[in-house]
């Protein structure tokens, strides 16, 4: 198992790295080149930079991920592709994407985008909380233990 993180806007990179180290699982952070950093590489963590295109990180993750790898993303489209490839996919708010919930999530995203295009105001995401972070960490550890 490898863990792939759609890392540009992910608030859980540090949590993923800490938990992955505990279970000796390699982590791959996929980021846009516009988020380039000279920070020292952490052992067990690879950073891959991609072009700045809207879906460049998603395409790269799908190119690299294999069945039973773990993908961390807030992007429903990437989640859907990952599920189709047999990957485990988690959202940083602490829920797992499944074949049962992905259609509803994609439908909701579509309807919200359609409303915005017609000029309606839609609510953005709620602020990320410590409770969300803890919920995610528990789910990540549970998922790893169930699939090791």
C-alpha positions as YAML, in Angstrom:
chain: A
units: angstrom
residues:
- id: 1
  name: UNK
  ca: [0.00, 0.00, 0.00]
- id: 2
  name: UNK
  ca: [1.05, 3.57, -0.77]
- id: 3
  name: UNK
  ca: [-0.74, 6.72, 0.28]
- id: 4
  name: UNK
  ca: [-1.25, 9.41, -2.37]
- id: 5
  name: UNK
  ca: [-2.22, 12.88, -1.18]
- id: 6
  name: UNK
  ca: [-3.80, 15.47, -3.47]
- id: 7
  name: UNK
  ca: [-1.62, 17.91, -1.57]
- id: 8
  name: UNK
  ca: [-2.15, 21.44, -2.91]
- id: 9
  name: UNK
  ca: [-4.86, 22.41, -0.45]
- id: 10
  name: UNK
  ca: [-4.81, 19.42, 1.88]
- id: 11
  name: UNK
  ca: [-4.95, 20.37, 5.56]
- id: 12
  name: UNK
  ca: [-3.94, 16.83, 6.63]
- id: 13
  name: UNK
  ca: [-0.51, 16.34, 5.06]
- id: 14
  name: UNK
  ca: [1.23, 16.30, 8.46]
- id: 15
  name: UNK
  ca: [-1.34, 13.88, 9.92]
- id: 16
  name: UNK
  ca: [-0.95, 11.54, 6.95]
- id: 17
  name: UNK
  ca: [2.83, 11.60, 7.20]
- id: 18
  name: UNK
  ca: [2.80, 10.92, 10.96]
- id: 19
  name: UNK
  ca: [0.34, 8.02, 10.71]
- id: 20
  name: UNK
  ca: [2.10, 6.56, 7.65]
- id: 21
  name: UNK
  ca: [5.44, 6.60, 9.48]
- id: 22
  name: UNK
  ca: [3.85, 4.70, 12.36]
- id: 23
  name: UNK
  ca: [2.83, 1.89, 9.98]
- id: 24
  name: UNK
  ca: [5.85, 2.21, 7.64]
- id: 25
  name: UNK
  ca: [3.73, 3.12, 4.61]
- id: 26
  name: UNK
  ca: [5.23, 5.30, 1.86]
- id: 27
  name: UNK
  ca: [3.53, 8.63, 1.16]
- id: 28
  name: UNK
  ca: [3.45, 10.48, -2.16]
- id: 29
  name: UNK
  ca: [2.45, 14.14, -2.06]
- id: 30
  name: UNK
  ca: [1.32, 15.37, -5.47]
- id: 31
  name: UNK
  ca: [1.43, 19.17, -5.78]
- id: 32
  name: UNK
  ca: [1.26, 21.85, -8.41]
- id: 33
  name: UNK
  ca: [4.65, 23.33, -9.30]
- id: 34
  name: UNK
  ca: [3.24, 26.66, -8.08]
- id: 35
  name: UNK
  ca: [3.51, 25.17, -4.56]
- id: 36
  name: UNK
  ca: [7.18, 24.27, -4.98]
- id: 37
  name: UNK
  ca: [9.17, 24.26, -1.76]
- id: 38
  name: UNK
  ca: [12.83, 23.88, -0.87]
- id: 39
  name: UNK
  ca: [11.87, 22.16, 2.38]
- id: 40
  name: UNK
  ca: [13.94, 19.12, 3.24]
- id: 41
  name: UNK
  ca: [12.39, 15.83, 2.10]
- id: 42
  name: UNK
  ca: [11.06, 13.69, 4.93]
- id: 43
  name: UNK
  ca: [12.08, 10.04, 4.99]
- id: 44
  name: UNK
  ca: [9.33, 7.87, 3.50]
- id: 45
  name: UNK
  ca: [7.71, 10.84, 1.77]
- id: 46
  name: UNK
  ca: [8.08, 11.60, -1.93]
- id: 47
  name: UNK
  ca: [6.89, 14.90, -3.39]
- id: 48
  name: UNK
  ca: [5.91, 14.99, -7.05]
- id: 49
  name: UNK
  ca: [5.32, 18.34, -8.73]
- id: 50
  name: UNK
  ca: [2.99, 18.66, -11.71]
- id: 51
  name: UNK
  ca: [1.98, 21.46, -14.07]
- id: 52
  name: UNK
  ca: [-0.45, 24.10, -12.84]
- id: 53
  name: UNK
  ca: [-3.39, 22.77, -14.91]
- id: 54
  name: UNK
  ca: [-6.67, 22.28, -13.08]
- id: 55
  name: UNK
  ca: [-6.58, 18.48, -13.05]
- id: 56
  name: UNK
  ca: [-2.84, 17.82, -13.43]
- id: 57
  name: UNK
  ca: [-2.44, 16.44, -9.89]
- id: 58
  name: UNK
  ca: [-5.52, 14.23, -10.32]
- id: 59
  name: UNK
  ca: [-4.21, 12.76, -13.57]
- id: 60
  name: UNK
  ca: [-0.80, 12.09, -12.06]
- id: 61
  name: UNK
  ca: [-2.28, 10.38, -9.01]
- id: 62
  name: UNK
  ca: [-4.42, 8.17, -11.24]
- id: 63
  name: UNK
  ca: [-1.38, 7.34, -13.35]
- id: 64
  name: UNK
  ca: [0.58, 6.22, -10.27]
- id: 65
  name: UNK
  ca: [-2.03, 4.66, -7.98]
- id: 66
  name: UNK
  ca: [-2.62, 0.93, -7.96]
- id: 67
  name: UNK
  ca: [-5.47, -1.20, -6.64]
- id: 68
  name: UNK
  ca: [-5.65, -1.04, -2.81]
- id: 69
  name: UNK
  ca: [-3.55, 2.13, -2.58]
- id: 70
  name: UNK
  ca: [-4.99, 4.92, -0.46]
- id: 71
  name: UNK
  ca: [-5.86, 8.33, -1.92]
- id: 72
  name: UNK
  ca: [-6.55, 11.40, 0.21]
- id: 73
  name: UNK
  ca: [-8.52, 14.08, -1.64]
- id: 74
  name: UNK
  ca: [-11.37, 16.53, -1.35]
- id: 75
  name: UNK
  ca: [-11.99, 16.26, -5.11]
- id: 76
  name: UNK
  ca: [-15.07, 14.14, -5.84]
- id: 77
  name: UNK
  ca: [-14.00, 13.54, -9.43]
- id: 78
  name: UNK
  ca: [-10.63, 12.13, -8.37]
- id: 79
  name: UNK
  ca: [-12.37, 10.10, -5.68]
- id: 80
  name: UNK
  ca: [-14.68, 8.57, -8.28]
- id: 81
  name: UNK
  ca: [-11.74, 7.65, -10.53]
- id: 82
  name: UNK
  ca: [-9.85, 6.18, -7.57]
- id: 83
  name: UNK
  ca: [-12.79, 4.03, -6.53]
- id: 84
  name: UNK
  ca: [-13.12, 2.80, -10.10]
- id: 85
  name: UNK
  ca: [-9.48, 1.70, -9.98]
- id: 86
  name: UNK
  ca: [-10.01, -0.22, -6.74]
- id: 87
  name: UNK
  ca: [-8.31, 2.30, -4.48]
- id: 88
  name: UNK
  ca: [-9.39, 3.31, -0.98]
- id: 89
  name: UNK
  ca: [-10.30, 7.00, -0.96]
- id: 90
  name: UNK
  ca: [-10.68, 9.29, 2.08]
- id: 91
  name: UNK
  ca: [-11.78, 12.91, 2.47]
- id: 92
  name: UNK
  ca: [-9.89, 15.12, 4.93]
- id: 93
  name: UNK
  ca: [-13.15, 15.81, 6.80]
- id: 94
  name: UNK
  ca: [-13.07, 12.20, 8.00]
- id: 95
  name: UNK
  ca: [-15.30, 10.20, 5.71]
- id: 96
  name: UNK
  ca: [-14.57, 7.48, 3.19]
- id: 97
  name: UNK
  ca: [-15.73, 7.75, -0.38]
- id: 98
  name: UNK
  ca: [-17.59, 4.59, -1.36]
- id: 99
  name: UNK
  ca: [-19.41, 3.22, -4.36]
- id: 100
  name: UNK
  ca: [-22.58, 3.90, -2.37]
- id: 101
  name: UNK
  ca: [-22.00, 7.62, -1.69]
- id: 102
  name: UNK
  ca: [-19.99, 8.82, -4.70]
- id: 103
  name: UNK
  ca: [-22.94, 9.23, -7.08]
- id: 104
  name: UNK
  ca: [-24.79, 11.47, -4.60]
- id: 105
  name: UNK
  ca: [-21.65, 13.53, -3.93]
- id: 106
  name: UNK
  ca: [-21.05, 14.03, -7.67]
- id: 107
  name: UNK
  ca: [-24.72, 14.95, -8.22]
- id: 108
  name: UNK
  ca: [-24.60, 17.53, -5.43]
- id: 109
  name: UNK
  ca: [-21.40, 19.01, -6.87]
- id: 110
  name: UNK
  ca: [-23.02, 19.21, -10.32]
- id: 111
  name: UNK
  ca: [-26.15, 20.92, -9.01]
- id: 112
  name: UNK
  ca: [-24.10, 23.46, -7.02]
- id: 113
  name: UNK
  ca: [-21.96, 24.28, -10.07]
- id: 114
  name: UNK
  ca: [-25.08, 24.65, -12.19]
- id: 115
  name: UNK
  ca: [-26.62, 27.01, -9.61]
- id: 116
  name: UNK
  ca: [-23.43, 29.13, -9.51]
- id: 117
  name: UNK
  ca: [-23.37, 29.37, -13.31]
- id: 118
  name: UNK
  ca: [-26.93, 30.70, -13.23]
- id: 119
  name: UNK
  ca: [-25.89, 33.42, -10.77]
- id: 120
  name: UNK
  ca: [-27.08, 31.88, -7.51]
- id: 121
  name: UNK
  ca: [-24.93, 32.15, -4.41]
- id: 122
  name: UNK
  ca: [-23.90, 28.85, -2.83]
- id: 123
  name: UNK
  ca: [-22.28, 28.21, 0.52]
- id: 124
  name: UNK
  ca: [-18.60, 27.38, 0.60]
- id: 125
  name: UNK
  ca: [-17.09, 24.69, 2.80]
- id: 126
  name: UNK
  ca: [-17.23, 25.08, 6.56]
- id: 127
  name: UNK
  ca: [-13.92, 25.92, 8.27]
- id: 128
  name: UNK
  ca: [-11.67, 22.95, 9.01]
- id: 129
  name: UNK
  ca: [-11.66, 22.17, 12.74]
- id: 130
  name: UNK
  ca: [-9.56, 20.16, 15.19]
- id: 131
  name: UNK
  ca: [-12.55, 17.83, 15.46]
- id: 132
  name: UNK
  ca: [-12.38, 17.25, 11.68]
- id: 133
  name: UNK
  ca: [-8.64, 16.56, 11.95]
- id: 134
  name: UNK
  ca: [-9.13, 14.05, 14.77]
- id: 135
  name: UNK
  ca: [-11.99, 12.34, 12.92]
- id: 136
  name: UNK
  ca: [-9.76, 12.05, 9.84]
- id: 137
  name: UNK
  ca: [-6.84, 10.64, 11.82]
- id: 138
  name: UNK
  ca: [-9.04, 7.96, 13.41]
- id: 139
  name: UNK
  ca: [-10.50, 7.00, 10.02]
- id: 140
  name: UNK
  ca: [-7.04, 6.89, 8.42]
- id: 141
  name: UNK
  ca: [-5.67, 4.56, 11.11]
- id: 142
  name: UNK
  ca: [-8.78, 2.36, 10.99]
- id: 143
  name: UNK
  ca: [-8.57, 2.12, 7.19]
- id: 144
  name: UNK
  ca: [-4.88, 1.23, 7.29]
- id: 145
  name: UNK
  ca: [-5.39, -1.45, 9.94]
- id: 146
  name: UNK
  ca: [-8.31, -2.98, 8.05]
- id: 147
  name: UNK
  ca: [-6.32, -3.21, 4.80]
- id: 148
  name: UNK
  ca: [-2.79, -4.12, 5.87]
...
